[in-house]
Amino acid sequence: MVAAPLPLQGGRSNRVWRVGDLVIKLYLKQDDNPLFDNDPAREAAALAALSGTGMVPPLQGAGCFEGHDWLIYGHITGAPWQQDSGHVAQLLGRLHDQPEFGGLPLGANGSAELEAQGNAILSHCTLTTDLVAELQRRCPIGQVPPLKQLALIHGDPVPGNLLAHDGTLTLIDWQCPQMGDPSEDLALFLSPAMQFLYRGAVLSQAEEEAFLSAYPDPRIVGRYLSLRPWFHWRMAAYCLWRCRRGNPQDRQACDLELAAIGQSISPKTA
């Protein structure tokens, strides 16, 4: 007897069910997300390429039904990440050492590309002109050059995409992996907005320090610290975009990112 499908919560982009020991994901067609892609081919490729590493759930199949892509993978009994930020840093460090696989786009690399990405997001926020002007004024100044040696990155390692189980962690929701700057993954996990929206609370200073201390490459940690104002600024723009689309919690998330930019960053003049 086949078990009845049990809807799973947590995802923002697709519909997901558990059926016995399997998870079935049905990809929904949506307007283009300016920061997080929803690419079923990349997710299937990631699960296949990283099979056996323990970092991904086991891929069982993929295909298309009535115009919608679907994916099936093995169910992992666990819970979304809540504590031990150092464990997440170690997992991301392992991921960033994995070999490239085909079909991956390049991620935003360096402060100029992060700024361009943020401005592109703001261009879709025309109904909130006062807030857009404030964000444009708060754009960081300076320049951090692109990273020459790119790595495989998850592209969305937020708490809801980290399953804690059996003393380890597994990354799910591989819809937007890229070849990019590893500091991107660090920034997304540490993001006050993403922690607030998925976990209900931002990381403490001790949790942030534990994460950065545990990440295995201090050069990438230093790069993250240099790019941090742009990461916060771009995420604030993204939260404003989501707020405009009817997600009121994202307005508070936007404020958290703006506050995190820090008083030491000189804003551009209006």
N, C-alpha and C positions, 0 to 999 in steps of 0.2 A: 504493500500500500504506500503510495506516494504521499509524503507529508504536505499539508496545506501551506501555501506561501505565507510567510510572515513578513509584513513590511518592516523595513529597517529605517531608523531615523538617523539624521546627522548630515546627510549630503544636501547641498544647496542647489545642485545642478541637474541631477538625474533621479530616477526611481530605482530603488534597490529592495530586493526581497531575499529572505533566507528560506531555502527549501531543503530541509534535512541538513546535510553536511555541506551544502553548496550555497553560494551567494549568486544571485542573478541581478545584473545591472542592465537597465534599459536606458539608453542615452536619449535625452530629450533635445529637440531642436530649439535653440534659443538665439536671441540676439547676441551679437558678438560681445564677449566680455573683454574689456580693454586690458585686463591684467592676467586673468587665468583662462587659458584655453580649455576646451572640452573635447579632446581629440581621442576617439575610441581606438584608432589605429595605434597611436602612441602608447596608450595604456596597455593594449595587448602585447605590443613589442617589448615594453618595459618588463612586464611579468614574465615573458619568455626569456629575455636576456638575463634577468636577475634570478632565474629559477635556481634553487639550491643554495642561495646565499642566506636564507632566513630573513631577508629584508622585505620580501613581498609574499603575498598569499599565492598558493599554487594555481596556475592557470589551467582551466579545464576546457575552455572552448570560447569561440567568438564568432559572430556572424551578423546577419541583418534580417529583420522581420518587419514586413509591412512598412518599409522605409525607415525603420529605427534600428540603429546598431545595438547589439547586445554583447554582453560578456559574462562568462561564468567562471568563478574561481572558488577554491575551497574556503569554507567558513573557518574563521579563527575565533575561538571563544576568548574574549578579552574585554577590555574597557578602554575608552579613550584616555589618553595620557593625562595625568594629574600632577605627578610629582617626580623628582629626580631629574632635573634638567641636564645634569652631566651625562646621564645615560643617552639622552637625545643627541647631545653633541658628539658622543662617540659613534653613534649610529650614522649620523650625517658624515662624519669623517670617513667611515668605511665606504659609504656610498660614493663619496667624491673621488675615491680611489678606483672605482669600477671602470672597466673599459667602455668606450663609446659604442653605441649600436646605431643602426641606420635610421634615417627618417627624422632626426632631431633638428629643430630650428635652433638658431643662436639666440641666447637671452640678452637682455639689456646689459651693457658692459661699460662701466665708467660713469662718471657723474653727468657728462653731457647727454648720454643716452637715457639715463634715468630721468633727467630733467625733461627731455623731449617726450618721454613716455608719460610723465606726469602732466605736461601741458596738453598732450593729446587727450588724456582722460578729462581734463578740465574743459576742453572744447565741447564736450557732450553734456555739460552742466549749465546750460544757458539760462535755466529757470531760476538759478540761485546766484545771480550776478554779484551781489554784495559779498557772498562767501567766496566766490571765485576770485574776486579782486583781492580779498584778504589772503587767500592762498598764494596767489601770484606774488603778492608783496612779501610773503614769508619764504619764498623760494631761496634756498641756500646759495651763497656765492662761493667762488673758488673753483678749482678743477682737480679731479682725480682721474688719471688716465686709465684707459681700458687695460684689462688684464690680458697678457699675451697667451698664457697657457690656460685654456678652458677645461672644465670638468663636467661630468654628468651630474646634473642637479635634479632634485625632485620637482621643484617649482611651486610646491604648495604644502610644505611640511608643518601645517598648523596642528594644534592639539587634537582636533577631530579626525585627523588623518594618521594619527599615531596610535596603534593598538598595543596596550600593555597586556602581556600574557606570559605565564610560566617563567617569570623573571627576565623576560626579554621584550623587545619592541619590534613591531612590524609596521611598515609604511603601506598605506592603502591610497586609493584615489590617485592613480598615476596618469591623469588626463593631460598634464602639461609639463612633462619632463623636457629638459633642454640641455644643450651644451652651453654652459654659461659660467659666470663667476660664482664660485662656491659661497661667497659672502651673501649672495641672494638668499640661499636657504637659511643661513644664520639670521638674516634680517627678518624673514617671514616668520620663523619660529619665535623670535624675540619681540615681534611686533606687539605693542600694547593693544592695538585694535583687534588683532586675531586672537590674542589671549583672552581679552574681554568677551568677544563674541562667541568663542567656542568653549571657554573654561569658566567664564563669569568673573574673572579677576586677572589683573595684570601680574606679571612676574615681580617678585620682590627683588631688591638690589642683590641680596644674597643668591637668589636663584639665577639671576643674570650672570653674576660673577662666577658661579659654579659652572654654568654652561660654557662661558668663554674660556675658563681654565681647563675644561675637559676636552675642548676641541683640539685635535692632534696637531694642527698646523698653525703655529703662532703668526705666520705671515698673513694667512687668511683672516685671522682674528684682527690683526692690525689694519687690514684693508677694510674689514667691516666697520671698524671704529672710524676710519676716515670717511667712509661713504654713508655713515649712519644718518646724518641730517637729510640727505637725499632720499634714503629709504623711507624715513618717517614722512617726509613731505609728499612723496609719491603715494604712500598708503593713505595719507589724509585726503588726497585727491580722489582716490578710489572709493573711500568711504563716503565722500560727498556724492559721487556718482551713484552709489548704491542707495543713499538716502533719497536722492531725487527720484529713484525708481520705487519708492514706497517702503523703505526699510528704516524706520525711525531710530532703531538702536544704533545705526551706523553714524548718526549725527554725533552721539556721545563718543563713538569710536574715533571719529575724525578729530574731535577735541583732544582725545588722549594722544593721538599722533602729533598734533601741533604742539602740545605741551612738552612732548619728548624731544622736540628739536633742540631745545635748550636755549638759555639766555645768551650763551656765548656766540651764537651764530648771528651774524649781522644780516638782517633782511634786506632785500632789494627795496629801493625807494619806489613808491607808487608812481 
